[in-house]
Amino acid sequence: MEQRPPIIINRLDAERLQRLIDDATDKERAVAELLDEELARGTVLDPEMIPDNIVSMNSRIRFTDLTRGRQMIRTLVYPHSLESVDDAISVMAPIGAGLIGLKVGDVIHWPLPNNGAVKLRVDAILWQPEREKQFHR
């Protein structure tokens, strides 16, 4: 696996994600472990310090699955918000976990279940809570 780009994570997101990791079910364990690795290697900043080109929780992003040549627009959410957000992708889904903390233009090679892998590129952040001064969302 290629080296992953550096990531920046909102301190409040990191705390909430750690709780998800700690409470992960057996089914979620593989993604939880990857997410835990991401938290450990990421730079954690207060919400007010998050640059507006960083994928944070509740950000609406346009990204490309370079492996399949498919562009998507999704909102990165916590699992409990999946039902209430139309274009949601959970941070506990394999691709969702790979997007957290990336900046626009970053490309990441990310493992998938069953020994698969995907190459993702962040193309744009269409909406970000921190950019809108919603620091506790």
The first five atom37 places (N, CA, C, CB, O) and aatype in JSON, in Angstrom:
{
  "aatype": [12, 6, 5, 1, 14, 14, 9, 9, 9, 2, 1, 10, 3, 0, 6, 1, 10, 5, 1, 10, 9, 3, 3, 0, 16, 3, 11, 6, 1, 0, 19, 0, 6, 10, 10, 3, 6, 6, 10, 0, 1, 7, 16, 19, 10, 3, 14, 6, 12, 9, 14, 3, 2, 9, 19, 15, 12, 2, 15, 1, 9, 1, 13, 16, 3, 10, 16, 1, 7, 1, 5, 12, 9, 1, 16, 10, 19, 18, 14, 8, 15, 10, 6, 15, 19, 3, 3, 0, 9, 15, 19, 12, 0, 14, 9, 7, 0, 7, 10, 9, 7, 10, 11, 19, 7, 3, 19, 9, 8, 17, 14, 10, 14, 2, 2, 7, 0, 19, 11, 10, 1, 19, 3, 0, 9, 10, 17, 5, 14, 6, 1, 6, 11, 5, 13, 8, 1],
  "atom_mask": [
    [1, 1, 1, 1, 1],
    [1, 1, 1, 1, 1],
    [1, 1, 1, 1, 1],
    [1, 1, 1, 1, 1],
    [1, 1, 1, 1, 1],
    [1, 1, 1, 1, 1],
    [1, 1, 1, 1, 1],
    [1, 1, 1, 1, 1],
    [1, 1, 1, 1, 1],
    [1, 1, 1, 1, 1],
    [1, 1, 1, 1, 1],
    [1, 1, 1, 1, 1],
    [1, 1, 1, 1, 1],
    [1, 1, 1, 1, 1],
    [1, 1, 1, 1, 1],
    [1, 1, 1, 1, 1],
    [1, 1, 1, 1, 1],
    [1, 1, 1, 1, 1],
    [1, 1, 1, 1, 1],
    [1, 1, 1, 1, 1],
    [1, 1, 1, 1, 1],
    [1, 1, 1, 1, 1],
    [1, 1, 1, 1, 1],
    [1, 1, 1, 1, 1],
    [1, 1, 1, 1, 1],
    [1, 1, 1, 1, 1],
    [1, 1, 1, 1, 1],
    [1, 1, 1, 1, 1],
    [1, 1, 1, 1, 1],
    [1, 1, 1, 1, 1],
    [1, 1, 1, 1, 1],
    [1, 1, 1, 1, 1],
    [1, 1, 1, 1, 1],
    [1, 1, 1, 1, 1],
    [1, 1, 1, 1, 1],
    [1, 1, 1, 1, 1],
    [1, 1, 1, 1, 1],
    [1, 1, 1, 1, 1],
    [1, 1, 1, 1, 1],
    [1, 1, 1, 1, 1],
    [1, 1, 1, 1, 1],
    [1, 1, 1, 0, 1],
    [1, 1, 1, 1, 1],
    [1, 1, 1, 1, 1],
    [1, 1, 1, 1, 1],
    [1, 1, 1, 1, 1],
    [1, 1, 1, 1, 1],
    [1, 1, 1, 1, 1],
    [1, 1, 1, 1, 1],
    [1, 1, 1, 1, 1],
    [1, 1, 1, 1, 1],
    [1, 1, 1, 1, 1],
    [1, 1, 1, 1, 1],
    [1, 1, 1, 1, 1],
    [1, 1, 1, 1, 1],
    [1, 1, 1, 1, 1],
    [1, 1, 1, 1, 1],
    [1, 1, 1, 1, 1],
    [1, 1, 1, 1, 1],
    [1, 1, 1, 1, 1],
    [1, 1, 1, 1, 1],
    [1, 1, 1, 1, 1],
    [1, 1, 1, 1, 1],
    [1, 1, 1, 1, 1],
    [1, 1, 1, 1, 1],
    [1, 1, 1, 1, 1],
    [1, 1, 1, 1, 1],
    [1, 1, 1, 1, 1],
    [1, 1, 1, 0, 1],
    [1, 1, 1, 1, 1],
    [1, 1, 1, 1, 1],
    [1, 1, 1, 1, 1],
    [1, 1, 1, 1, 1],
    [1, 1, 1, 1, 1],
    [1, 1, 1, 1, 1],
    [1, 1, 1, 1, 1],
    [1, 1, 1, 1, 1],
    [1, 1, 1, 1, 1],
    [1, 1, 1, 1, 1],
    [1, 1, 1, 1, 1],
    [1, 1, 1, 1, 1],
    [1, 1, 1, 1, 1],
    [1, 1, 1, 1, 1],
    [1, 1, 1, 1, 1],
    [1, 1, 1, 1, 1],
    [1, 1, 1, 1, 1],
    [1, 1, 1, 1, 1],
    [1, 1, 1, 1, 1],
    [1, 1, 1, 1, 1],
    [1, 1, 1, 1, 1],
    [1, 1, 1, 1, 1],
    [1, 1, 1, 1, 1],
    [1, 1, 1, 1, 1],
    [1, 1, 1, 1, 1],
    [1, 1, 1, 1, 1],
    [1, 1, 1, 0, 1],
    [1, 1, 1, 1, 1],
    [1, 1, 1, 0, 1],
    [1, 1, 1, 1, 1],
    [1, 1, 1, 1, 1],
    [1, 1, 1, 0, 1],
    [1, 1, 1, 1, 1],
    [1, 1, 1, 1, 1],
    [1, 1, 1, 1, 1],
    [1, 1, 1, 0, 1],
    [1, 1, 1, 1, 1],
    [1, 1, 1, 1, 1],
    [1, 1, 1, 1, 1],
    [1, 1, 1, 1, 1],
    [1, 1, 1, 1, 1],
    [1, 1, 1, 1, 1],
    [1, 1, 1, 1, 1],
    [1, 1, 1, 1, 1],
    [1, 1, 1, 1, 1],
    [1, 1, 1, 1, 1],
    [1, 1, 1, 0, 1],
    [1, 1, 1, 1, 1],
    [1, 1, 1, 1, 1],
    [1, 1, 1, 1, 1],
    [1, 1, 1, 1, 1],
    [1, 1, 1, 1, 1],
    [1, 1, 1, 1, 1],
    [1, 1, 1, 1, 1],
    [1, 1, 1, 1, 1],
    [1, 1, 1, 1, 1],
    [1, 1, 1, 1, 1],
    [1, 1, 1, 1, 1],
    [1, 1, 1, 1, 1],
    [1, 1, 1, 1, 1],
    [1, 1, 1, 1, 1],
    [1, 1, 1, 1, 1],
    [1, 1, 1, 1, 1],
    [1, 1, 1, 1, 1],
    [1, 1, 1, 1, 1],
    [1, 1, 1, 1, 1],
    [1, 1, 1, 1, 1],
    [1, 1, 1, 1, 1]
  ],
  "atom_positions": [
    [[0.85, -1.17, 0.0], [0.0, 0.0, 0.0], [0.9, 1.24, 0.0], [-0.97, 0.0, 1.23], [1.88, 1.31, 0.75]],
    [[0.56, 2.2, -0.84], [1.33, 3.43, -0.93], [1.16, 4.27, 0.33], [0.92, 4.23, -2.17], [0.21, 4.1, 1.09]],
    [[2.12, 5.19, 0.52], [2.03, 6.08, 1.67], [0.79, 6.96, 1.54], [3.31, 6.95, 1.78], [0.49, 7.48, 0.47]],
    [[0.1, 7.13, 2.63], [-1.12, 7.94, 2.64], [-0.76, 9.4, 2.83], [-2.08, 7.47, 3.75], [0.22, 9.72, 3.51]],
    [[-1.56, 10.31, 2.24], [-1.29, 11.74, 2.42], [-1.54, 12.15, 3.87], [-2.17, 12.58, 1.48], [-2.3, 11.5, 4.58]],
    [[-0.89, 13.23, 4.31], [-1.15, 13.72, 5.67], [-2.61, 14.15, 5.81], [-0.19, 14.9, 6.03], [-3.23, 14.6, 4.85]],
    [[-3.13, 14.02, 7.01], [-4.52, 14.41, 7.25], [-4.61, 15.34, 8.45], [-5.4, 13.17, 7.46], [-3.75, 15.35, 9.34]],
    [[-5.69, 16.13, 8.46], [-6.0, 17.04, 9.56], [-7.4, 16.7, 10.05], [-5.89, 18.56, 9.13], [-8.32, 16.56, 9.25]],
    [[-7.55, 16.58, 11.36], [-8.84, 16.19, 11.93], [-9.25, 17.19, 13.0], [-8.78, 14.76, 12.52], [-8.46, 17.58, 13.86]],
    [[-10.51, 17.58, 12.93], [-11.13, 18.43, 13.92], [-11.09, 17.7, 15.28], [-12.61, 18.81, 13.5], [-11.45, 16.52, 15.36]],
    [[-10.67, 18.39, 16.33], [-10.56, 17.77, 17.66], [-11.87, 17.15, 18.12], [-10.1, 18.81, 18.67], [-11.87, 16.05, 18.68]],
    [[-12.99, 17.83, 17.9], [-14.29, 17.29, 18.31], [-14.63, 16.04, 17.49], [-15.39, 18.35, 18.16], [-15.16, 15.07, 18.03]],
    [[-14.34, 16.08, 16.19], [-14.55, 14.89, 15.35], [-13.71, 13.73, 15.88], [-14.2, 15.18, 13.87], [-14.19, 12.6, 15.97]],
    [[-12.45, 14.01, 16.22], [-11.54, 12.95, 16.69], [-12.1, 12.3, 17.96], [-10.13, 13.51, 16.96], [-12.04, 11.08, 18.11]],
    [[-12.63, 13.12, 18.86], [-13.19, 12.57, 20.1], [-14.41, 11.7, 19.81], [-13.57, 13.71, 21.07], [-14.55, 10.62, 20.38]],
    [[-15.28, 12.17, 18.94], [-16.48, 11.4, 18.58], [-16.12, 10.13, 17.82], [-17.44, 12.25, 17.74], [-16.71, 9.07, 18.05]],
    [[-15.15, 10.23, 16.93], [-14.72, 9.05, 16.17], [-14.09, 8.02, 17.09], [-13.72, 9.45, 15.06], [-14.28, 6.81, 16.9]],
    [[-13.34, 8.47, 18.08], [-12.74, 7.53, 19.01], [-13.81, 6.74, 19.76], [-11.83, 8.27, 20.01], [-13.65, 5.54, 20.02]],
    [[-14.91, 7.4, 20.1], [-16.01, 6.69, 20.76], [-16.62, 5.65, 19.83], [-17.1, 7.68, 21.23], [-16.94, 4.54, 20.26]],
    [[-16.77, 5.99, 18.55], [-17.28, 5.02, 17.57], [-16.34, 3.83, 17.46], [-17.46, 5.67, 16.18], [-16.78, 2.68, 17.41]],
    [[-15.06, 4.1, 17.41], [-14.06, 3.03, 17.31], [-14.14, 2.13, 18.53], [-12.63, 3.62, 17.16], [-14.14, 0.9, 18.42]],
    [[-14.2, 2.74, 19.71], [-14.25, 1.97, 20.95], [-15.5, 1.1, 21.05], [-14.18, 2.9, 22.16], [-15.47, 0.03, 21.66]],
    [[-16.61, 1.56, 20.46], [-17.88, 0.84, 20.53], [-18.19, 0.01, 19.28], [-19.0, 1.82, 20.75], [-19.3, -0.5, 19.13]],
    [[-17.22, -0.14, 18.39], [-17.45, -0.84, 17.12], [-17.87, -2.29, 17.35], [-16.19, -0.79, 16.26], [-17.37, -2.97, 18.24]],
    [[-18.8, -2.73, 16.52], [-19.24, -4.13, 16.55], [-18.22, -4.98, 15.81], [-20.66, -4.29, 15.93], [-17.31, -4.45, 15.17]],
    [[-18.36, -6.29, 15.9], [-17.47, -7.18, 15.16], [-17.51, -6.89, 13.67], [-17.84, -8.65, 15.43], [-16.49, -6.94, 12.99]],
    [[-18.7, -6.59, 13.17], [-18.87, -6.29, 11.74], [-18.11, -5.02, 11.34], [-20.37, -6.13, 11.4], [-17.63, -4.92, 10.21]],
    [[-18.02, -4.07, 12.25], [-17.36, -2.79, 11.98], [-15.86, -2.8, 12.32], [-18.04, -1.7, 12.76], [-15.17, -1.82, 12.06]],
    [[-15.38, -3.88, 12.89], [-14.02, -3.92, 13.45], [-12.94, -3.54, 12.43], [-13.74, -5.3, 13.99], [-12.05, -2.76, 12.76]],
    [[-12.99, -4.09, 11.22], [-11.93, -3.8, 10.23], [-11.87, -2.31, 9.9], [-12.16, -4.61, 8.94], [-10.79, -1.73, 9.85]],
    [[-13.03, -1.69, 9.67], [-13.07, -0.25, 9.38], [-12.64, 0.54, 10.61], [-14.48, 0.18, 8.91], [-11.91, 1.52, 10.49]],
    [[-13.08, 0.12, 11.78], [-12.72, 0.81, 13.02], [-11.2, 0.82, 13.21], [-13.41, 0.15, 14.22], [-10.63, 1.82, 13.64]],
    [[-10.55, -0.28, 12.91], [-9.09, -0.34, 13.06], [-8.4, 0.6, 12.08], [-8.59, -1.78, 12.84], [-7.43, 1.27, 12.45]],
    [[-8.88, 0.66, 10.85], [-8.31, 1.59, 9.87], [-8.53, 3.04, 10.31], [-8.94, 1.36, 8.47], [-7.64, 3.87, 10.2]],
    [[-9.71, 3.32, 10.8], [-10.03, 4.66, 11.27], [-9.15, 5.04, 12.47], [-11.53, 4.76, 11.65], [-8.71, 6.18, 12.6]],
    [[-8.91, 4.08, 13.34], [-8.04, 4.3, 14.5], [-6.63, 4.65, 14.04], [-8.02, 3.05, 15.41], [-5.99, 5.53, 14.61]],
    [[-6.14, 3.96, 13.01], [-4.82, 4.27, 12.44], [-4.8, 5.69, 11.89], [-4.44, 3.25, 11.33], [-3.82, 6.42, 12.06]],
    [[-5.89, 6.09, 11.23], [-5.96, 7.44, 10.67], [-5.93, 8.49, 11.77], [-7.23, 7.6, 9.82], [-5.24, 9.5, 11.66]],
    [[-6.68, 8.26, 12.84], [-6.68, 9.21, 13.96], [-5.28, 9.32, 14.56], [-7.69, 8.77, 15.04], [-4.83, 10.42, 14.9]],
    [[-4.6, 8.2, 14.69], [-3.27, 8.19, 15.3], [-2.24, 8.96, 14.45], [-2.81, 6.76, 15.5], [-1.34, 9.59, 15.0]],
    [[-2.39, 8.92, 13.14], [-1.39, 9.59, 12.29], [-1.79, 11.01, 11.92], [-1.17, 8.79, 11.02], [-0.98, 11.76, 11.39]],
    [[-3.04, 11.39, 12.2], [-3.52, 12.7, 11.8], [-3.07, 13.81, 12.74], [0.0, 0.0, 0.0], [-2.73, 13.56, 13.89]],
    [[-3.08, 15.02, 12.22], [-2.86, 16.22, 13.02], [-4.22, 16.67, 13.51], [-2.12, 17.35, 12.2], [-5.12, 16.93, 12.7]],
    [[-4.39, 16.78, 14.81], [-5.68, 17.16, 15.39], [-5.63, 18.65, 15.75], [-6.01, 16.28, 16.65], [-4.74, 19.11, 16.47]],
    [[-6.62, 19.38, 15.23], [-6.71, 20.83, 15.47], [-8.07, 21.18, 16.05], [-6.45, 21.62, 14.17], [-9.05, 20.46, 15.84]],
    [[-8.13, 22.29, 16.77], [-9.42, 22.8, 17.24], [-10.28, 23.13, 16.02], [-9.23, 24.05, 18.16], [-9.74, 23.48, 14.97]],
    [[-11.61, 23.04, 16.15], [-12.5, 23.27, 15.01], [-12.26, 24.61, 14.31], [-13.92, 23.21, 15.48], [-12.34, 24.69, 13.08]],
    [[-11.97, 25.64, 15.07], [-11.76, 26.97, 14.5], [-10.5, 27.06, 13.63], [-11.68, 27.99, 15.6], [-10.35, 28.0, 12.86]],
    [[-9.61, 26.09, 13.77], [-8.34, 26.1, 13.04], [-8.35, 25.21, 11.78], [-7.22, 25.64, 13.96], [-7.36, 25.15, 11.06]],
    [[-9.46, 24.54, 11.52], [-9.53, 23.63, 10.38], [-9.57, 24.43, 9.07], [-10.78, 22.7, 10.48], [-10.47, 25.25, 8.89]],
    [[-8.61, 24.19, 8.17], [-8.65, 24.87, 6.87], [-9.91, 24.49, 6.09], [-7.4, 24.52, 6.04], [-10.47, 23.41, 6.28]],
    [[-10.36, 25.39, 5.21], [-11.62, 25.14, 4.5], [-11.49, 24.14, 3.35], [-12.15, 26.44, 3.97], [-12.48, 23.87, 2.66]],
    [[-10.31, 23.59, 3.13], [-10.13, 22.58, 2.08], [-9.96, 21.18, 2.65], [-8.92, 22.94, 1.23], [-9.47, 20.28, 1.96]],
    [[-10.35, 20.97, 3.91], [-10.19, 19.69, 4.6], [-11.55, 19.01, 4.75], [-9.53, 19.89, 6.0], [-12.54, 19.66, 5.08]],
    [[-11.58, 17.7, 4.51], [-12.8, 16.91, 4.71], [-12.96, 16.66, 6.21], [-12.74, 15.56, 3.91], [-12.18, 15.93, 6.82]],
    [[-13.99, 17.26, 6.77], [-14.33, 17.03, 8.17], [-15.69, 16.35, 8.21], [-14.33, 18.37, 9.0], [-16.36, 16.21, 7.19]],
    [[-16.08, 15.94, 9.39], [-17.4, 15.31, 9.53], [-18.48, 16.3, 9.13], [-17.62, 14.81, 10.97], [-18.41, 17.49, 9.43]],
    [[-19.49, 15.79, 8.45], [-20.64, 16.54, 7.94], [-20.3, 17.41, 6.73], [-21.21, 17.4, 9.03], [-21.13, 18.22, 6.3]],
    [[-19.09, 17.25, 6.19], [-18.74, 17.96, 4.95], [-19.42, 17.27, 3.77], [-17.19, 18.0, 4.75], [-19.54, 16.05, 3.73]],
    [[-19.85, 18.09, 2.83], [-20.4, 17.56, 1.56], [-19.27, 17.68, 0.54], [-21.71, 18.36, 1.09], [-18.79, 18.78, 0.26]],
    [[-18.86, 16.55, 0.0], [-17.68, 16.53, -0.85], [-17.95, 15.88, -2.2], [-16.56, 15.79, -0.15], [-18.81, 15.02, -2.35]],
    [[-17.19, 16.34, -3.17], [-17.18, 15.67, -4.48], [-15.84, 14.95, -4.57], [-17.38, 16.69, -5.69], [-14.78, 15.56, -4.41]],
    [[-15.91, 13.67, -4.83], [-14.68, 12.89, -4.94], [-14.81, 11.9, -6.09], [-14.38, 12.14, -3.61], [-15.91, 11.59, -6.54]],
    [[-13.67, 11.42, -6.54], [-13.64, 10.48, -7.64], [-13.03, 9.16, -7.17], [-12.85, 11.05, -8.83], [-11.97, 9.13, -6.55]],
    [[-13.74, 8.09, -7.48], [-13.2, 6.75, -7.3], [-12.39, 6.49, -8.58], [-14.35, 5.64, -7.07], [-12.95, 6.13, -9.61]],
    [[-11.09, 6.68, -8.49], [-10.23, 6.55, -9.67], [-10.12, 5.1, -10.13], [-8.85, 7.1, -9.37], [-9.8, 4.85, -11.29]],
    [[-10.37, 4.17, -9.24], [-10.32, 2.76, -9.6], [-11.43, 2.41, -10.58], [-10.42, 1.88, -8.34], [-11.23, 1.64, -11.52]],
    [[-12.6, 2.98, -10.34], [-13.77, 2.68, -11.17], [-14.13, 3.81, -12.13], [-14.95, 2.37, -10.28], [-15.06, 3.68, -12.93]],
    [[-13.39, 4.92, -12.06], [-13.66, 6.06, -12.92], [-15.03, 6.68, -12.67], [0.0, 0.0, 0.0], [-15.74, 7.03, -13.61]],
    [[-15.38, 6.82, -11.4], [-16.72, 7.29, -11.04], [-16.63, 8.45, -10.06], [-17.55, 6.15, -10.43], [-16.01, 8.34, -9.01]],
    [[-17.25, 9.58, -10.41], [-17.29, 10.74, -9.52], [-18.58, 10.72, -8.71], [-17.15, 12.06, -10.32], [-19.65, 10.39, -9.23]],
    [[-18.48, 11.09, -7.43], [-19.63, 11.07, -6.54], [-19.66, 12.33, -5.69], [-19.61, 9.82, -5.65], [-18.64, 12.97, -5.45]],
    [[-20.85, 12.67, -5.23], [-21.03, 13.72, -4.24], [-21.7, 13.06, -3.04], [-21.88, 14.94, -4.8], [-22.77, 12.47, -3.16]],
    [[-21.07, 13.18, -1.87], [-21.59, 12.57, -0.66], [-21.33, 13.49, 0.52], [-20.95, 11.19, -0.42], [-20.43, 14.33, 0.5]],
    [[-22.14, 13.32, 1.56], [-21.94, 14.01, 2.83], [-21.41, 12.98, 3.82], [-23.27, 14.69, 3.34], [-22.05, 11.95, 4.05]],
    [[-20.26, 13.26, 4.41], [-19.62, 12.33, 5.34], [-20.28, 12.48, 6.71], [-18.08, 12.59, 5.43], [-20.2, 13.54, 7.33]],
    [[-20.94, 11.41, 7.18], [-21.74, 11.49, 8.4], [-21.39, 10.38, 9.39], [-23.22, 11.42, 8.07], [-20.74, 9.39, 9.04]],
    [[-21.82, 10.59, 10.61], [-21.76, 9.53, 11.62], [-22.87, 8.53, 11.28], [-21.92, 10.11, 13.08], [-23.88, 8.9, 10.68]],
    [[-22.7, 7.27, 11.67], [-23.7, 6.25, 11.31], [-25.14, 6.6, 11.68], [-23.34, 4.96, 11.96], [-26.06, 6.27, 10.94]],
    [[-25.34, 7.27, 12.82], [-26.72, 7.58, 13.25], [-27.41, 8.59, 12.33], [-26.7, 8.11, 14.68], [-28.63, 8.74, 12.4]],
    [[-26.65, 9.28, 11.48], [-27.24, 10.28, 10.57], [-27.52, 9.75, 9.17], [-26.33, 11.47, 10.47], [-28.02, 10.49, 8.33]],
    [[-27.22, 8.5, 8.91], [-27.4, 7.94, 7.57], [-28.82, 8.11, 7.05], [-27.03, 6.48, 7.57], [-29.03, 8.44, 5.88]],
    [[-29.79, 7.87, 7.9], [-31.2, 7.93, 7.48], [-31.68, 9.35, 7.19], [-32.08, 7.31, 8.55], [-32.6, 9.54, 6.4]],
    [[-31.08, 10.34, 7.83], [-31.59, 11.71, 7.72], [-30.88, 12.57, 6.68], [-31.48, 12.37, 9.05], [-31.28, 13.72, 6.46]],
    [[-29.84, 12.05, 6.03], [-29.1, 12.81, 5.02], [-29.18, 12.06, 3.7], [-27.6, 13.02, 5.45], [-28.79, 10.89, 3.6]],
    [[-29.69, 12.75, 2.67], [-29.95, 12.09, 1.38], [-28.73, 11.47, 0.73], [-30.55, 13.08, 0.44], [-28.78, 10.32, 0.28]],
    [[-27.63, 12.19, 0.68], [-26.45, 11.7, -0.05], [-25.35, 11.23, 0.92], [-25.91, 12.79, -0.98], [-24.17, 11.39, 0.63]],
    [[-25.74, 10.67, 2.05], [-24.81, 10.33, 3.12], [-23.91, 9.14, 2.79], [-25.57, 10.04, 4.38], [-24.3, 8.21, 2.08]],
    [[-22.7, 9.23, 3.32], [-21.8, 8.09, 3.39], [-21.26, 8.08, 4.82], [-20.62, 8.18, 2.31], [-20.8, 9.1, 5.33]],
    [[-21.34, 6.93, 5.46], [-20.92, 6.82, 6.85], [-19.4, 6.8, 6.96], [-21.51, 5.56, 7.49], [-18.71, 6.23, 6.12]],
    [[-18.9, 7.43, 8.0], [-17.47, 7.38, 8.29], [-17.07, 5.97, 8.7], [-17.11, 8.39, 9.38], [-15.88, 5.65, 8.72]],
    [[-18.05, 5.12, 9.05], [-17.77, 3.73, 9.4], [-17.9, 2.79, 8.19], [-18.7, 3.27, 10.51], [-17.79, 1.58, 8.33]],
    [[-18.14, 3.36, 7.01], [-18.09, 2.59, 5.77], [-16.66, 2.66, 5.26], [-19.12, 3.14, 4.69], [-15.97, 3.65, 5.51]],
    [[-16.2, 1.64, 4.57], [-14.79, 1.65, 4.14], [-14.37, 2.92, 3.39], [-14.55, 0.46, 3.25], [-13.32, 3.48, 3.7]],
    [[-15.15, 3.37, 2.43], [-14.76, 4.57, 1.68], [-14.88, 5.82, 2.54], [-15.62, 4.71, 0.41], [-14.03, 6.71, 2.44]],
    [[-15.9, 5.91, 3.37], [-16.07, 7.06, 4.25], [-14.88, 7.24, 5.18], [0.0, 0.0, 0.0], [-14.41, 8.35, 5.38]],
    [[-14.41, 6.15, 5.74], [-13.26, 6.21, 6.65], [-12.01, 6.71, 5.93], [-13.0, 4.83, 7.27], [-11.17, 7.37, 6.53]],
    [[-11.9, 6.39, 4.66], [-10.73, 6.81, 3.89], [-10.71, 8.29, 3.56], [0.0, 0.0, 0.0], [-9.65, 8.84, 3.27]],
    [[-11.86, 8.95, 3.61], [-11.95, 10.35, 3.2], [-11.67, 11.35, 4.32], [-13.31, 10.61, 2.66], [-11.26, 12.48, 4.06]],
    [[-11.89, 10.94, 5.57], [-11.76, 11.88, 6.68], [-10.36, 12.5, 6.74], [-12.09, 11.19, 8.0], [-9.36, 11.79, 6.68]],
    [[-10.32, 13.83, 6.85], [-9.06, 14.52, 7.04], [-8.28, 14.86, 5.79], [0.0, 0.0, 0.0], [-7.29, 15.59, 5.85]],
    [[-8.71, 14.34, 4.62], [-8.0, 14.65, 3.38], [-8.28, 16.08, 2.97], [-8.41, 13.68, 2.26], [-9.27, 16.68, 3.39]],
    [[-7.4, 16.64, 2.13], [-7.64, 17.97, 1.59], [-7.95, 17.85, 0.1], [-6.41, 18.9, 1.83], [-7.66, 16.83, -0.52]],
    [[-8.53, 18.9, -0.45], [-8.86, 18.92, -1.87], [-7.59, 18.65, -2.67], [-9.5, 20.29, -2.28], [-6.55, 19.26, -2.44]],
    [[-7.7, 17.72, -3.61], [-6.57, 17.33, -4.45], [-5.86, 16.08, -3.98], [0.0, 0.0, 0.0], [-5.14, 15.46, -4.76]],
    [[-6.04, 15.7, -2.71], [-5.38, 14.5, -2.19], [-5.91, 13.25, -2.88], [-5.58, 14.38, -0.68], [-7.08, 13.16, -3.24]],
    [[-5.01, 12.28, -3.04], [-5.35, 10.95, -3.54], [-4.91, 9.96, -2.48], [-4.68, 10.66, -4.94], [-3.8, 10.05, -1.95]],
    [[-5.79, 9.0, -2.17], [-5.46, 7.98, -1.19], [-5.78, 6.6, -1.75], [-6.23, 8.21, 0.13], [-6.81, 6.4, -2.4]],
    [[-4.88, 5.68, -1.5], [-5.11, 4.27, -1.81], [-5.65, 3.67, -0.53], [-3.8, 3.52, -2.32], [-4.99, 3.73, 0.51]],
    [[-6.85, 3.09, -0.59], [-7.54, 2.69, 0.63], [-8.01, 1.24, 0.51], [-8.73, 3.62, 0.91], [-8.61, 0.86, -0.49]],
    [[-7.73, 0.43, 1.53], [-8.15, -0.97, 1.49], [-9.66, -1.13, 1.63], [-7.45, -1.76, 2.58], [-10.32, -0.34, 2.32]],
    [[-10.19, -2.13, 0.99], [-11.6, -2.49, 1.08], [-11.7, -3.9, 1.64], [-12.3, -2.38, -0.3], [-10.72, -4.64, 1.64]],
    [[-12.88, -4.26, 2.11], [-13.06, -5.64, 2.58], [-12.74, -6.65, 1.47], [-14.51, -5.85, 3.08], [-12.73, -6.3, 0.28]],
    [[-12.49, -7.87, 1.85], [-12.18, -8.95, 0.9], [-10.91, -8.69, 0.11], [-13.34, -9.15, -0.06], [-10.82, -9.07, -1.05]],
    [[-9.94, -8.03, 0.74], [-8.63, -7.77, 0.14], [-8.68, -6.88, -1.1], [-7.98, -9.05, -0.21], [-7.74, -6.91, -1.9]],
    [[-9.73, -6.11, -1.26], [-9.81, -5.17, -2.36], [-9.14, -3.86, -1.97], [0.0, 0.0, 0.0], [-8.66, -3.7, -0.85]],
    [[-9.13, -2.93, -2.9], [-8.57, -1.6, -2.64], [-9.22, -0.62, -3.61], [-7.01, -1.59, -2.78], [-9.74, -1.0, -4.65]],
    [[-9.16, 0.64, -3.24], [-9.73, 1.7, -4.07], [-8.77, 2.88, -4.01], [-11.17, 2.1, -3.59], [-8.06, 3.09, -3.03]],
    [[-8.76, 3.64, -5.08], [-7.97, 4.87, -5.14], [-8.96, 6.02, -5.25], [-6.95, 4.85, -6.37], [-9.72, 6.11, -6.21]],
    [[-8.95, 6.91, -4.24], [-9.9, 8.01, -4.15], [-9.18, 9.35, -4.28], [-10.68, 7.95, -2.83], [-8.06, 9.52, -3.8]],
    [[-9.85, 10.31, -4.93], [-9.32, 11.67, -5.03], [-10.41, 12.65, -4.58], [-8.84, 12.0, -6.49], [-11.55, 12.57, -5.05]],
    [[-10.06, 13.56, -3.69], [-11.0, 14.6, -3.25], [-10.93, 15.72, -4.28], [-10.66, 15.12, -1.8], [-9.88, 16.33, -4.48]],
    [[-12.08, 16.0, -4.93], [-12.14, 17.01, -5.97], [-12.6, 18.37, -5.46], [-13.05, 16.56, -7.06], [-12.11, 19.4, -5.92]],
    [[-13.53, 18.4, -4.52], [-14.04, 19.67, -4.01], [-14.78, 19.44, -2.69], [-14.98, 20.33, -5.05], [-15.32, 18.37, -2.45]],
    [[-14.78, 20.46, -1.87], [-15.61, 20.46, -0.67], [-16.71, 21.47, -0.94], [-14.78, 20.81, 0.64], [-16.48, 22.68, -0.97]],
    [[-17.92, 20.95, -1.12], [-19.05, 21.78, -1.48], [-19.64, 22.5, -0.26], [-20.11, 20.95, -2.15], [-20.19, 23.59, -0.39]],
    [[-19.51, 21.88, 0.91], [-19.96, 22.48, 2.15], [-19.16, 21.88, 3.29], [-21.49, 22.26, 2.37], [-18.93, 20.67, 3.32]],
    [[-18.73, 22.73, 4.22], [-17.95, 22.26, 5.36], [-18.44, 23.03, 6.6], [-16.4, 22.46, 5.14], [-18.53, 24.26, 6.56]],
    [[-18.76, 22.33, 7.68], [-19.27, 23.02, 8.88], [-18.33, 24.12, 9.39], [-19.5, 22.02, 9.99], [-18.78, 25.21, 9.73]],
    [[-17.04, 23.84, 9.44], [-16.09, 24.81, 9.98], [-16.05, 26.08, 9.13], [-14.69, 24.19, 10.07], [-15.93, 27.19, 9.66]],
    [[-16.15, 25.92, 7.82], [-16.15, 27.08, 6.92], [-17.37, 27.97, 7.19], [-16.14, 26.61, 5.43], [-17.33, 29.19, 7.02]],
    [[-18.47, 27.32, 7.61], [-19.71, 28.03, 7.91], [-19.82, 28.44, 9.37], [-20.9, 27.18, 7.54], [-20.88, 28.86, 9.83]],
    [[-18.7, 28.31, 10.09], [-18.63, 28.68, 11.52], [-19.52, 27.81, 12.4], [-19.0, 30.13, 11.7], [-19.94, 28.25, 13.48]],
    [[-19.82, 26.61, 11.95], [-20.59, 25.65, 12.74], [-19.61, 24.69, 13.4], [-21.63, 24.87, 11.86], [-19.44, 23.55, 12.96]],
    [[-18.96, 25.17, 14.45], [-17.85, 24.46, 15.05], [-18.23, 23.25, 15.89], [-17.08, 25.39, 15.88], [-17.37, 22.42, 16.2]],
    [[-19.48, 23.13, 16.27], [-19.87, 22.03, 17.15], [-20.85, 21.08, 16.49], [-20.48, 22.59, 18.42], [-21.5, 20.29, 17.17]],
    [[-20.96, 21.13, 15.19], [-21.88, 20.27, 14.46], [-21.41, 18.85, 14.47], [-22.04, 20.75, 13.04], [-22.06, 17.98, 13.9]]
  ]
}
